[in-house]
Every structure is written in structure tokens, then in C-alpha cells.
Amino acid sequence: MSSSWNGRARANDDDVRELVSKLQALLPEARRRSLAKASPAKLLKETCSYIRSLQREVGDLSDKLSDLISDMDGENGQAEIIRALLRQRDR
């Protein structure tokens, strides 16, 4: 039983290393350089921080878009195009 557990642990370690490498590749270039030799824990913290910043950015952009749409005339062709794109995104 011990040897089968060791085999699973090794596979899991390999899986974690592979996933950490993939995660590192998703971070912006500037952050990747400083995290090239970082521990998985530090990489996960940086990733969480990056995701939070992206969520804030999406919220800000959503607010700006809402303001733009509310300022547009309802009969305006551009406003209708934006509304159509937003409806497609929500599907």
C-alpha cells in the first residue's frame, strides 16, 4: 500500500508543478519575471491579487459603459449596436 500511495503522491506533485507552470504563464510578463523561481504559495497569492485587480477593472469598465449607454439617445444606431453586443455577451 505504501508504494501505491507514493506513486499517487508523485503524480500529484507532478500535476501541481504542471499546473503552477501553466498558472505562471497566465500572469503578465512583468510579474512572471519576478516569480520565475517563486514558491507555489507566492505564485498563488500573486495570482489572487491579479484576479482581484482584473475584477476591479471589469467593474470600472462596466460602470463606464453603463454611463455611456445612458448618455446615448435611445434611437441612436451606436447605442443599439452596443446593446446588441451586450445581449450576445450575456447569452
mmCIF file as gemmi writes it, N, C-alpha and C atoms, coordinates in Angstrom:
data_model
loop_
_atom_site.group_PDB
_atom_site.id
_atom_site.type_symbol
_atom_site.label_atom_id
_atom_site.label_alt_id
_atom_site.label_comp_id
_atom_site.label_asym_id
_atom_site.label_entity_id
_atom_site.label_seq_id
_atom_site.pdbx_PDB_ins_code
_atom_site.Cartn_x
_atom_site.Cartn_y
_atom_site.Cartn_z
_atom_site.occupancy
_atom_site.B_iso_or_equiv
_atom_site.pdbx_formal_charge
_atom_site.auth_seq_id
_atom_site.auth_asym_id
_atom_site.pdbx_PDB_model_num
ATOM 1 N N . MET Axp A 1 ? 0.823 -1.194 0 1 0 ? 1 A 1
ATOM 2 C CA . MET Axp A 1 ? 0 0 0 1 0 ? 1 A 1
ATOM 3 C C . MET Axp A 1 ? 0.865 1.254 0 1 0 ? 1 A 1
ATOM 4 N N . SER Axp A 2 ? 1.973 1.198 0.695 1 0 ? 2 A 1
ATOM 5 C CA . SER Axp A 2 ? 2.841 2.363 0.771 1 0 ? 2 A 1
ATOM 6 C C . SER Axp A 2 ? 3.366 2.761 -0.605 1 0 ? 2 A 1
ATOM 7 N N . SER Axp A 3 ? 3.75 1.761 -1.426 1 0 ? 3 A 1
ATOM 8 C CA . SER Axp A 3 ? 4.283 2.096 -2.74 1 0 ? 3 A 1
ATOM 9 C C . SER Axp A 3 ? 3.203 2.698 -3.633 1 0 ? 3 A 1
ATOM 10 N N . SER Axp A 4 ? 1.956 2.256 -3.51 1 0 ? 4 A 1
ATOM 11 C CA . SER Axp A 4 ? 0.897 2.841 -4.336 1 0 ? 4 A 1
ATOM 12 C C . SER Axp A 4 ? 0.607 4.263 -3.88 1 0 ? 4 A 1
ATOM 13 N N . TRP Axp A 5 ? 0.685 4.525 -2.58 1 0 ? 5 A 1
ATOM 14 C CA . TRP Axp A 5 ? 0.477 5.892 -2.087 1 0 ? 5 A 1
ATOM 15 C C . TRP Axp A 5 ? 1.588 6.802 -2.6 1 0 ? 5 A 1
ATOM 16 N N . ASN Axp A 6 ? 2.835 6.3 -2.582 1 0 ? 6 A 1
ATOM 17 C CA . ASN Axp A 6 ? 3.959 7.103 -3.071 1 0 ? 6 A 1
ATOM 18 C C . ASN Axp A 6 ? 3.798 7.416 -4.555 1 0 ? 6 A 1
ATOM 19 N N . GLY Axp A 7 ? 3.3 6.472 -5.313 1 0 ? 7 A 1
ATOM 20 C CA . GLY Axp A 7 ? 3.07 6.702 -6.737 1 0 ? 7 A 1
ATOM 21 C C . GLY Axp A 7 ? 2.031 7.782 -6.958 1 0 ? 7 A 1
ATOM 22 N N . ARG Axp A 8 ? 0.944 7.76 -6.195 1 0 ? 8 A 1
ATOM 23 C CA . ARG Axp A 8 ? -0.096 8.787 -6.321 1 0 ? 8 A 1
ATOM 24 C C . ARG Axp A 8 ? 0.448 10.144 -5.879 1 0 ? 8 A 1
ATOM 25 N N . ALA Axp A 9 ? 1.22 10.178 -4.806 1 0 ? 9 A 1
ATOM 26 C CA . ALA Axp A 9 ? 1.777 11.443 -4.321 1 0 ? 9 A 1
ATOM 27 C C . ALA Axp A 9 ? 2.717 12.038 -5.366 1 0 ? 9 A 1
ATOM 28 N N . ARG Axp A 10 ? 3.507 11.203 -5.989 1 0 ? 10 A 1
ATOM 29 C CA . ARG Axp A 10 ? 4.431 11.682 -7.011 1 0 ? 10 A 1
ATOM 30 C C . ARG Axp A 10 ? 3.655 12.238 -8.204 1 0 ? 10 A 1
ATOM 31 N N . ALA Axp A 11 ? 2.623 11.524 -8.626 1 0 ? 11 A 1
ATOM 32 C CA . ALA Axp A 11 ? 1.799 12.008 -9.737 1 0 ? 11 A 1
ATOM 33 C C . ALA Axp A 11 ? 1.142 13.328 -9.354 1 0 ? 11 A 1
ATOM 34 N N . ASN Axp A 12 ? 0.672 13.435 -8.136 1 0 ? 12 A 1
ATOM 35 C CA . ASN Axp A 12 ? 0.051 14.676 -7.7 1 0 ? 12 A 1
ATOM 36 C C . ASN Axp A 12 ? 1.062 15.809 -7.667 1 0 ? 12 A 1
ATOM 37 N N . ASP Axp A 13 ? 2.281 15.535 -7.21 1 0 ? 13 A 1
ATOM 38 C CA . ASP Axp A 13 ? 3.319 16.554 -7.206 1 0 ? 13 A 1
ATOM 39 C C . ASP Axp A 13 ? 3.624 17.019 -8.631 1 0 ? 13 A 1
ATOM 40 N N . ASP Axp A 14 ? 3.691 16.057 -9.545 1 0 ? 14 A 1
ATOM 41 C CA . ASP Axp A 14 ? 3.931 16.41 -10.947 1 0 ? 14 A 1
ATOM 42 C C . ASP Axp A 14 ? 2.774 17.235 -11.491 1 0 ? 14 A 1
ATOM 43 N N . ASP Axp A 15 ? 1.556 16.854 -11.14 1 0 ? 15 A 1
ATOM 44 C CA . ASP Axp A 15 ? 0.381 17.612 -11.581 1 0 ? 15 A 1
ATOM 45 C C . ASP Axp A 15 ? 0.42 19.037 -11.036 1 0 ? 15 A 1
ATOM 46 N N . VAL Axp A 16 ? 0.785 19.183 -9.769 1 0 ? 16 A 1
ATOM 47 C CA . VAL Axp A 16 ? 0.853 20.511 -9.157 1 0 ? 16 A 1
ATOM 48 C C . VAL Axp A 16 ? 1.913 21.348 -9.857 1 0 ? 16 A 1
ATOM 49 N N . ARG Axp A 17 ? 3.076 20.768 -10.112 1 0 ? 17 A 1
ATOM 50 C CA . ARG Axp A 17 ? 4.135 21.51 -10.811 1 0 ? 17 A 1
ATOM 51 C C . ARG Axp A 17 ? 3.664 21.959 -12.195 1 0 ? 17 A 1
ATOM 52 N N . GLU Axp A 18 ? 2.976 21.08 -12.893 1 0 ? 18 A 1
ATOM 53 C CA . GLU Axp A 18 ? 2.475 21.43 -14.222 1 0 ? 18 A 1
ATOM 54 C C . GLU Axp A 18 ? 1.44 22.543 -14.142 1 0 ? 18 A 1
ATOM 55 N N . LEU Axp A 19 ? 0.535 22.443 -13.186 1 0 ? 19 A 1
ATOM 56 C CA . LEU Axp A 19 ? -0.495 23.481 -13.035 1 0 ? 19 A 1
ATOM 57 C C . LEU Axp A 19 ? 0.111 24.816 -12.611 1 0 ? 19 A 1
ATOM 58 N N . VAL Axp A 20 ? 1.103 24.786 -11.741 1 0 ? 20 A 1
ATOM 59 C CA . VAL Axp A 20 ? 1.776 26.012 -11.316 1 0 ? 20 A 1
ATOM 60 C C . VAL Axp A 20 ? 2.457 26.648 -12.524 1 0 ? 20 A 1
ATOM 61 N N . SER Axp A 21 ? 3.083 25.845 -13.357 1 0 ? 21 A 1
ATOM 62 C CA . SER Axp A 21 ? 3.734 26.361 -14.556 1 0 ? 21 A 1
ATOM 63 C C . SER Axp A 21 ? 2.715 27.004 -15.498 1 0 ? 21 A 1
ATOM 64 N N . LYS Axp A 22 ? 1.569 26.358 -15.675 1 0 ? 22 A 1
ATOM 65 C CA . LYS Axp A 22 ? 0.521 26.913 -16.528 1 0 ? 22 A 1
ATOM 66 C C . LYS Axp A 22 ? -0.024 28.216 -15.94 1 0 ? 22 A 1
ATOM 67 N N . LEU Axp A 23 ? -0.202 28.239 -14.644 1 0 ? 23 A 1
ATOM 68 C CA . LEU Axp A 23 ? -0.693 29.439 -13.976 1 0 ? 23 A 1
ATOM 69 C C . LEU Axp A 23 ? 0.302 30.581 -14.138 1 0 ? 23 A 1
ATOM 70 N N . GLN Axp A 24 ? 1.567 30.275 -13.989 1 0 ? 24 A 1
ATOM 71 C CA . GLN Axp A 24 ? 2.609 31.282 -14.128 1 0 ? 24 A 1
ATOM 72 C C . GLN Axp A 24 ? 2.594 31.876 -15.539 1 0 ? 24 A 1
ATOM 73 N N . ALA Axp A 25 ? 2.3 31.059 -16.533 1 0 ? 25 A 1
ATOM 74 C CA . ALA Axp A 25 ? 2.264 31.53 -17.917 1 0 ? 25 A 1
ATOM 75 C C . ALA Axp A 25 ? 1.099 32.495 -18.156 1 0 ? 25 A 1
ATOM 76 N N . LEU Axp A 26 ? 0.075 32.451 -17.316 1 0 ? 26 A 1
ATOM 77 C CA . LEU Axp A 26 ? -1.081 33.324 -17.487 1 0 ? 26 A 1
ATOM 78 C C . LEU Axp A 26 ? -0.884 34.714 -16.896 1 0 ? 26 A 1
ATOM 79 N N . LEU Axp A 27 ? 0.084 34.845 -16.012 1 0 ? 27 A 1
ATOM 80 C CA . LEU Axp A 27 ? 0.325 36.149 -15.396 1 0 ? 27 A 1
ATOM 81 C C . LEU Axp A 27 ? 1.049 37.063 -16.383 1 0 ? 27 A 1
ATOM 82 N N . PRO Axp A 28 ? 0.835 38.358 -16.264 1 0 ? 28 A 1
ATOM 83 C CA . PRO Axp A 28 ? 1.516 39.293 -17.17 1 0 ? 28 A 1
ATOM 84 C C . PRO Axp A 28 ? 3.033 39.12 -17.115 1 0 ? 28 A 1
ATOM 85 N N . GLU Axp A 29 ? 3.669 39.455 -18.196 1 0 ? 29 A 1
ATOM 86 C CA . GLU Axp A 29 ? 5.12 39.264 -18.352 1 0 ? 29 A 1
ATOM 87 C C . GLU Axp A 29 ? 5.924 39.866 -17.201 1 0 ? 29 A 1
ATOM 88 N N . ALA Axp A 30 ? 5.588 41.062 -16.787 1 0 ? 30 A 1
ATOM 89 C CA . ALA Axp A 30 ? 6.355 41.719 -15.72 1 0 ? 30 A 1
ATOM 90 C C . ALA Axp A 30 ? 6.294 40.918 -14.428 1 0 ? 30 A 1
ATOM 91 N N . ARG Axp A 31 ? 5.156 40.362 -14.144 1 0 ? 31 A 1
ATOM 92 C CA . ARG Axp A 31 ? 5.035 39.588 -12.909 1 0 ? 31 A 1
ATOM 93 C C . ARG Axp A 31 ? 5.728 38.239 -13.043 1 0 ? 31 A 1
ATOM 94 N N . ARG Axp A 32 ? 5.702 37.655 -14.217 1 0 ? 32 A 1
ATOM 95 C CA . ARG Axp A 32 ? 6.317 36.344 -14.402 1 0 ? 32 A 1
ATOM 96 C C . ARG Axp A 32 ? 7.809 36.383 -14.135 1 0 ? 32 A 1
ATOM 97 N N . ARG Axp A 33 ? 8.464 37.466 -14.579 1 0 ? 33 A 1
ATOM 98 C CA . ARG Axp A 33 ? 9.909 37.544 -14.371 1 0 ? 33 A 1
ATOM 99 C C . ARG Axp A 33 ? 10.266 37.492 -12.892 1 0 ? 33 A 1
ATOM 100 N N . SER Axp A 34 ? 9.511 38.221 -12.07 1 0 ? 34 A 1
ATOM 101 C CA . SER Axp A 34 ? 9.827 38.249 -10.636 1 0 ? 34 A 1
ATOM 102 C C . SER Axp A 34 ? 9.395 36.968 -9.937 1 0 ? 34 A 1
ATOM 103 N N . LEU Axp A 35 ? 8.553 36.187 -10.586 1 0 ? 35 A 1
ATOM 104 C CA . LEU Axp A 35 ? 8.064 34.96 -9.966 1 0 ? 35 A 1
ATOM 105 C C . LEU Axp A 35 ? 8.666 33.699 -10.588 1 0 ? 35 A 1
ATOM 106 N N . ALA Axp A 36 ? 9.694 33.864 -11.404 1 0 ? 36 A 1
ATOM 107 C CA . ALA Axp A 36 ? 10.255 32.721 -12.12 1 0 ? 36 A 1
ATOM 108 C C . ALA Axp A 36 ? 10.658 31.591 -11.168 1 0 ? 36 A 1
ATOM 109 N N . LYS Axp A 37 ? 11.217 31.939 -10.036 1 0 ? 37 A 1
ATOM 110 C CA . LYS Axp A 37 ? 11.657 30.925 -9.058 1 0 ? 37 A 1
ATOM 111 C C . LYS Axp A 37 ? 10.824 30.965 -7.782 1 0 ? 37 A 1
ATOM 112 N N . ALA Axp A 38 ? 9.659 31.576 -7.852 1 0 ? 38 A 1
ATOM 113 C CA . ALA Axp A 38 ? 8.827 31.737 -6.654 1 0 ? 38 A 1
ATOM 114 C C . ALA Axp A 38 ? 8.196 30.415 -6.245 1 0 ? 38 A 1
ATOM 115 N N . SER Axp A 39 ? 7.86 30.327 -4.986 1 0 ? 39 A 1
ATOM 116 C CA . SER Axp A 39 ? 7.183 29.133 -4.481 1 0 ? 39 A 1
ATOM 117 C C . SER Axp A 39 ? 5.747 29.115 -5.014 1 0 ? 39 A 1
ATOM 118 N N . PRO Axp A 40 ? 5.14 27.935 -5.068 1 0 ? 40 A 1
ATOM 119 C CA . PRO Axp A 40 ? 3.741 27.86 -5.496 1 0 ? 40 A 1
ATOM 120 C C . PRO Axp A 40 ? 2.824 28.731 -4.64 1 0 ? 40 A 1
ATOM 121 N N . ALA Axp A 41 ? 3.106 28.829 -3.348 1 0 ? 41 A 1
ATOM 122 C CA . ALA Axp A 41 ? 2.267 29.649 -2.47 1 0 ? 41 A 1
ATOM 123 C C . ALA Axp A 41 ? 2.336 31.12 -2.874 1 0 ? 41 A 1
ATOM 124 N N . LYS Axp A 42 ? 3.543 31.609 -3.151 1 0 ? 42 A 1
ATOM 125 C CA . LYS Axp A 42 ? 3.694 33.008 -3.568 1 0 ? 42 A 1
ATOM 126 C C . LYS Axp A 42 ? 3.026 33.241 -4.915 1 0 ? 42 A 1
ATOM 127 N N . LEU Axp A 43 ? 3.166 32.282 -5.814 1 0 ? 43 A 1
ATOM 128 C CA . LEU Axp A 43 ? 2.538 32.396 -7.122 1 0 ? 43 A 1
ATOM 129 C C . LEU Axp A 43 ? 1.015 32.451 -6.991 1 0 ? 43 A 1
ATOM 130 N N . LEU Axp A 44 ? 0.459 31.63 -6.111 1 0 ? 44 A 1
ATOM 131 C CA . LEU Axp A 44 ? -0.991 31.647 -5.895 1 0 ? 44 A 1
ATOM 132 C C . LEU Axp A 44 ? -1.449 32.979 -5.302 1 0 ? 44 A 1
ATOM 133 N N . LYS Axp A 45 ? -0.671 33.525 -4.369 1 0 ? 45 A 1
ATOM 134 C CA . LYS Axp A 45 ? -1.018 34.832 -3.796 1 0 ? 45 A 1
ATOM 135 C C . LYS Axp A 45 ? -1.008 35.907 -4.868 1 0 ? 45 A 1
ATOM 136 N N . GLU Axp A 46 ? 0.029 35.91 -5.701 1 0 ? 46 A 1
ATOM 137 C CA . GLU Axp A 46 ? 0.125 36.893 -6.779 1 0 ? 46 A 1
ATOM 138 C C . GLU Axp A 46 ? -1.024 36.731 -7.775 1 0 ? 46 A 1
ATOM 139 N N . THR Axp A 47 ? -1.387 35.487 -8.051 1 0 ? 47 A 1
ATOM 140 C CA . THR Axp A 47 ? -2.49 35.226 -8.977 1 0 ? 47 A 1
ATOM 141 C C . THR Axp A 47 ? -3.8 35.749 -8.411 1 0 ? 47 A 1
ATOM 142 N N . CYS Axp A 48 ? -4.042 35.513 -7.142 1 0 ? 48 A 1
ATOM 143 C CA . CYS Axp A 48 ? -5.257 36.029 -6.497 1 0 ? 48 A 1
ATOM 144 C C . CYS Axp A 48 ? -5.296 37.55 -6.548 1 0 ? 48 A 1
ATOM 145 N N . SER Axp A 49 ? -4.175 38.17 -6.305 1 0 ? 49 A 1
ATOM 146 C CA . SER Axp A 49 ? -4.088 39.631 -6.363 1 0 ? 49 A 1
ATOM 147 C C . SER Axp A 49 ? -4.381 40.119 -7.778 1 0 ? 49 A 1
ATOM 148 N N . TYR Axp A 50 ? -3.836 39.445 -8.761 1 0 ? 50 A 1
ATOM 149 C CA . TYR Axp A 50 ? -4.057 39.823 -10.157 1 0 ? 50 A 1
ATOM 150 C C . TYR Axp A 50 ? -5.53 39.654 -10.534 1 0 ? 50 A 1
ATOM 151 N N . ILE Axp A 51 ? -6.148 38.58 -10.101 1 0 ? 51 A 1
ATOM 152 C CA . ILE Axp A 51 ? -7.569 38.353 -10.396 1 0 ? 51 A 1
ATOM 153 C C . ILE Axp A 51 ? -8.419 39.445 -9.755 1 0 ? 51 A 1
ATOM 154 N N . ARG Axp A 52 ? -8.105 39.818 -8.518 1 0 ? 52 A 1
ATOM 155 C CA . ARG Axp A 52 ? -8.847 40.91 -7.867 1 0 ? 52 A 1
ATOM 156 C C . ARG Axp A 52 ? -8.707 42.214 -8.654 1 0 ? 52 A 1
ATOM 157 N N . SER Axp A 53 ? -7.498 42.493 -9.143 1 0 ? 53 A 1
ATOM 158 C CA . SER Axp A 53 ? -7.309 43.728 -9.914 1 0 ? 53 A 1
ATOM 159 C C . SER Axp A 53 ? -8.093 43.663 -11.223 1 0 ? 53 A 1
ATOM 160 N N . LEU Axp A 54 ? -8.145 42.498 -11.849 1 0 ? 54 A 1
ATOM 161 C CA . LEU Axp A 54 ? -8.947 42.352 -13.072 1 0 ? 54 A 1
ATOM 162 C C . LEU Axp A 54 ? -10.431 42.54 -12.781 1 0 ? 54 A 1
ATOM 163 N N . GLN Axp A 55 ? -10.897 42.015 -11.645 1 0 ? 55 A 1
ATOM 164 C CA . GLN Axp A 55 ? -12.306 42.189 -11.279 1 0 ? 55 A 1
ATOM 165 C C . GLN Axp A 55 ? -12.631 43.668 -11.073 1 0 ? 55 A 1
ATOM 166 N N . ARG Axp A 56 ? -11.728 44.398 -10.426 1 0 ? 56 A 1
ATOM 167 C CA . ARG Axp A 56 ? -11.943 45.843 -10.246 1 0 ? 56 A 1
ATOM 168 C C . ARG Axp A 56 ? -11.988 46.551 -11.596 1 0 ? 56 A 1
ATOM 169 N N . GLU Axp A 57 ? -11.086 46.17 -12.476 1 0 ? 57 A 1
ATOM 170 C CA . GLU Axp A 57 ? -11.03 46.791 -13.796 1 0 ? 57 A 1
ATOM 171 C C . GLU Axp A 57 ? -12.306 46.509 -14.59 1 0 ? 57 A 1
ATOM 172 N N . VAL Axp A 58 ? -12.794 45.284 -14.521 1 0 ? 58 A 1
ATOM 173 C CA . VAL Axp A 58 ? -14.041 44.938 -15.202 1 0 ? 58 A 1
ATOM 174 C C . VAL Axp A 58 ? -15.194 45.758 -14.63 1 0 ? 58 A 1
ATOM 175 N N . GLY Axp A 59 ? -15.235 45.903 -13.326 1 0 ? 59 A 1
ATOM 176 C CA . GLY Axp A 59 ? -16.289 46.702 -12.695 1 0 ? 59 A 1
ATOM 177 C C . GLY Axp A 59 ? -16.227 48.156 -13.142 1 0 ? 59 A 1
ATOM 178 N N . ASP Axp A 60 ? -15.029 48.715 -13.175 1 0 ? 60 A 1
ATOM 179 C CA . ASP Axp A 60 ? -14.862 50.103 -13.619 1 0 ? 60 A 1
ATOM 180 C C . ASP Axp A 60 ? -15.297 50.273 -15.072 1 0 ? 60 A 1
ATOM 181 N N . LEU Axp A 61 ? -14.878 49.342 -15.922 1 0 ? 61 A 1
ATOM 182 C CA . LEU Axp A 61 ? -15.255 49.425 -17.334 1 0 ? 61 A 1
ATOM 183 C C . LEU Axp A 61 ? -16.755 49.239 -17.52 1 0 ? 61 A 1
ATOM 184 N N . SER Axp A 62 ? -17.34 48.373 -16.732 1 0 ? 62 A 1
ATOM 185 C CA . SER Axp A 62 ? -18.788 48.171 -16.799 1 0 ? 62 A 1
ATOM 186 C C . SER Axp A 62 ? -19.528 49.442 -16.405 1 0 ? 62 A 1
ATOM 187 N N . ASP Axp A 63 ? -19.047 50.107 -15.365 1 0 ? 63 A 1
ATOM 188 C CA . ASP Axp A 63 ? -19.658 51.379 -14.945 1 0 ? 63 A 1
ATOM 189 C C . ASP Axp A 63 ? -19.547 52.434 -16.042 1 0 ? 63 A 1
ATOM 190 N N . LYS Axp A 64 ? -18.368 52.519 -16.662 1 0 ? 64 A 1
ATOM 191 C CA . LYS Axp A 64 ? -18.164 53.493 -17.736 1 0 ? 64 A 1
ATOM 192 C C . LYS Axp A 64 ? -19.081 53.196 -18.914 1 0 ? 64 A 1
ATOM 193 N N . LEU Axp A 65 ? -19.203 51.913 -19.252 1 0 ? 65 A 1
ATOM 194 C CA . LEU Axp A 65 ? -20.072 51.531 -20.361 1 0 ? 65 A 1
ATOM 195 C C . LEU Axp A 65 ? -21.523 51.86 -20.057 1 0 ? 65 A 1
ATOM 196 N N . SER Axp A 66 ? -21.948 51.606 -18.842 1 0 ? 66 A 1
ATOM 197 C CA . SER Axp A 66 ? -23.316 51.95 -18.44 1 0 ? 66 A 1
ATOM 198 C C . SER Axp A 66 ? -23.566 53.445 -18.562 1 0 ? 66 A 1
ATOM 199 N N . ASP Axp A 67 ? -22.583 54.236 -18.135 1 0 ? 67 A 1
ATOM 200 C CA . ASP Axp A 67 ? -22.71 55.69 -18.263 1 0 ? 67 A 1
ATOM 201 C C . ASP Axp A 67 ? -22.818 56.109 -19.725 1 0 ? 67 A 1
ATOM 202 N N . LEU Axp A 68 ? -21.994 55.506 -20.575 1 0 ? 68 A 1
ATOM 203 C CA . LEU Axp A 68 ? -22.035 55.845 -21.995 1 0 ? 68 A 1
ATOM 204 C C . LEU Axp A 68 ? -23.386 55.497 -22.612 1 0 ? 68 A 1
ATOM 205 N N . ILE Axp A 69 ? -23.885 54.327 -22.269 1 0 ? 69 A 1
ATOM 206 C CA . ILE Axp A 69 ? -25.167 53.898 -22.831 1 0 ? 69 A 1
ATOM 207 C C . ILE Axp A 69 ? -26.293 54.797 -22.35 1 0 ? 69 A 1
ATOM 208 N N . SER Axp A 70 ? -26.265 55.161 -21.078 1 0 ? 70 A 1
ATOM 209 C CA . SER Axp A 70 ? -27.341 56.016 -20.556 1 0 ? 70 A 1
ATOM 210 C C . SER Axp A 70 ? -27.292 57.419 -21.168 1 0 ? 70 A 1
ATOM 211 N N . ASP Axp A 71 ? -26.107 57.863 -21.588 1 0 ? 71 A 1
ATOM 212 C CA . ASP Axp A 71 ? -25.967 59.174 -22.215 1 0 ? 71 A 1
ATOM 213 C C . ASP Axp A 71 ? -26.38 59.169 -23.686 1 0 ? 71 A 1
ATOM 214 N N . MET Axp A 72 ? -26.455 57.99 -24.288 1 0 ? 72 A 1
ATOM 215 C CA . MET Axp A 72 ? -26.793 57.909 -25.706 1 0 ? 72 A 1
ATOM 216 C C . MET Axp A 72 ? -28.296 57.982 -25.904 1 0 ? 72 A 1
ATOM 217 N N . ASP Axp A 73 ? -28.663 58.555 -27.002 1 0 ? 73 A 1
ATOM 218 C CA . ASP Axp A 73 ? -30.067 58.619 -27.394 1 0 ? 73 A 1
ATOM 219 C C . ASP Axp A 73 ? -30.552 57.195 -27.676 1 0 ? 73 A 1
ATOM 220 N N . GLY Axp A 74 ? -31.732 56.877 -27.232 1 0 ? 74 A 1
ATOM 221 C CA . GLY Axp A 74 ? -32.299 55.543 -27.434 1 0 ? 74 A 1
ATOM 222 C C . GLY Axp A 74 ? -32.435 55.159 -28.887 1 0 ? 74 A 1
ATOM 223 N N . GLU Axp A 75 ? -32.573 56.122 -29.766 1 0 ? 75 A 1
ATOM 224 C CA . GLU Axp A 75 ? -32.728 55.846 -31.195 1 0 ? 75 A 1
ATOM 225 C C . GLU Axp A 75 ? -31.381 55.845 -31.916 1 0 ? 75 A 1
ATOM 226 N N . ASN Axp A 76 ? -30.333 56.161 -31.206 1 0 ? 76 A 1
ATOM 227 C CA . ASN Axp A 76 ? -29 56.233 -31.779 1 0 ? 76 A 1
ATOM 228 C C . ASN Axp A 76 ? -28.567 54.842 -32.245 1 0 ? 76 A 1
ATOM 229 N N . GLY Axp A 77 ? -28.046 54.749 -33.466 1 0 ? 77 A 1
ATOM 230 C CA . GLY Axp A 77 ? -27.596 53.464 -34.007 1 0 ? 77 A 1
ATOM 231 C C . GLY Axp A 77 ? -26.452 52.869 -33.217 1 0 ? 77 A 1
ATOM 232 N N . GLN Axp A 78 ? -25.539 53.71 -32.733 1 0 ? 78 A 1
ATOM 233 C CA . GLN Axp A 78 ? -24.411 53.212 -31.948 1 0 ? 78 A 1
ATOM 234 C C . GLN Axp A 78 ? -24.879 52.599 -30.64 1 0 ? 78 A 1
ATOM 235 N N . ALA Axp A 79 ? -25.847 53.221 -30.014 1 0 ? 79 A 1
ATOM 236 C CA . ALA Axp A 79 ? -26.369 52.687 -28.754 1 0 ? 79 A 1
ATOM 237 C C . ALA Axp A 79 ? -26.993 51.314 -28.99 1 0 ? 79 A 1
ATOM 238 N N . GLU Axp A 80 ? -27.696 51.16 -30.089 1 0 ? 80 A 1
ATOM 239 C CA . GLU Axp A 80 ? -28.327 49.872 -30.382 1 0 ? 80 A 1
ATOM 240 C C . GLU Axp A 80 ? -27.282 48.794 -30.659 1 0 ? 80 A 1
ATOM 241 N N . ILE Axp A 81 ? -26.199 49.162 -31.323 1 0 ? 81 A 1
ATOM 242 C CA . ILE Axp A 81 ? -25.115 48.199 -31.573 1 0 ? 81 A 1
ATOM 243 C C . ILE Axp A 81 ? -24.509 47.736 -30.253 1 0 ? 81 A 1
ATOM 244 N N . ILE Axp A 82 ? -24.266 48.666 -29.363 1 0 ? 82 A 1
ATOM 245 C CA . ILE Axp A 82 ? -23.693 48.32 -28.054 1 0 ? 82 A 1
ATOM 246 C C . ILE Axp A 82 ? -24.648 47.416 -27.287 1 0 ? 82 A 1
ATOM 247 N N . ARG Axp A 83 ? -25.924 47.756 -27.291 1 0 ? 83 A 1
ATOM 248 C CA . ARG Axp A 83 ? -26.913 46.922 -26.59 1 0 ? 83 A 1
ATOM 249 C C . ARG Axp A 83 ? -26.951 45.507 -27.177 1 0 ? 83 A 1
ATOM 250 N N . ALA Axp A 84 ? -26.89 45.397 -28.499 1 0 ? 84 A 1
ATOM 251 C CA . ALA Axp A 84 ? -26.909 44.089 -29.153 1 0 ? 84 A 1
ATOM 252 C C . ALA Axp A 84 ? -25.671 43.272 -28.757 1 0 ? 84 A 1
ATOM 253 N N . LEU Axp A 85 ? -24.509 43.927 -28.716 1 0 ? 85 A 1
ATOM 254 C CA . LEU Axp A 85 ? -23.292 43.232 -28.301 1 0 ? 85 A 1
ATOM 255 C C . LEU Axp A 85 ? -23.391 42.761 -26.853 1 0 ? 85 A 1
ATOM 256 N N . LEU Axp A 86 ? -23.969 43.579 -25.999 1 0 ? 86 A 1
ATOM 257 C CA . LEU Axp A 86 ? -24.128 43.184 -24.595 1 0 ? 86 A 1
ATOM 258 C C . LEU Axp A 86 ? -25.106 42.034 -24.452 1 0 ? 86 A 1
ATOM 259 N N . ARG Axp A 87 ? -26.146 42.022 -25.244 1 0 ? 87 A 1
ATOM 260 C CA . ARG Axp A 87 ? -27.097 40.902 -25.185 1 0 ? 87 A 1
ATOM 261 C C . ARG Axp A 87 ? -26.41 39.601 -25.626 1 0 ? 87 A 1
ATOM 262 N N . GLN Axp A 88 ? -25.566 39.674 -26.651 1 0 ? 88 A 1
ATOM 263 C CA . GLN Axp A 88 ? -24.842 38.491 -27.107 1 0 ? 88 A 1
ATOM 264 C C . GLN Axp A 88 ? -23.904 37.98 -26.023 1 0 ? 88 A 1
ATOM 265 N N . ARG Axp A 89 ? -23.25 38.896 -25.338 1 0 ? 89 A 1
ATOM 266 C CA . ARG Axp A 89 ? -22.311 38.512 -24.29 1 0 ? 89 A 1
ATOM 267 C C . ARG Axp A 89 ? -23.016 37.809 -23.137 1 0 ? 89 A 1
ATOM 268 N N . ASP Axp A 90 ? -24.244 38.23 -22.837 1 0 ? 90 A 1
ATOM 269 C CA . ASP Axp A 90 ? -24.966 37.673 -21.695 1 0 ? 90 A 1
ATOM 270 C C . ASP Axp A 90 ? -25.55 36.286 -21.992 1 0 ? 90 A 1
ATOM 271 N N . ARG Axp A 91 ? -25.521 35.883 -23.216 1 0 ? 91 A 1
ATOM 272 C CA . ARG Axp A 91 ? -26.075 34.545 -23.554 1 0 ? 91 A 1
ATOM 273 C C . ARG Axp A 91 ? -25.214 33.449 -23.079 1 0 ? 91 A 1
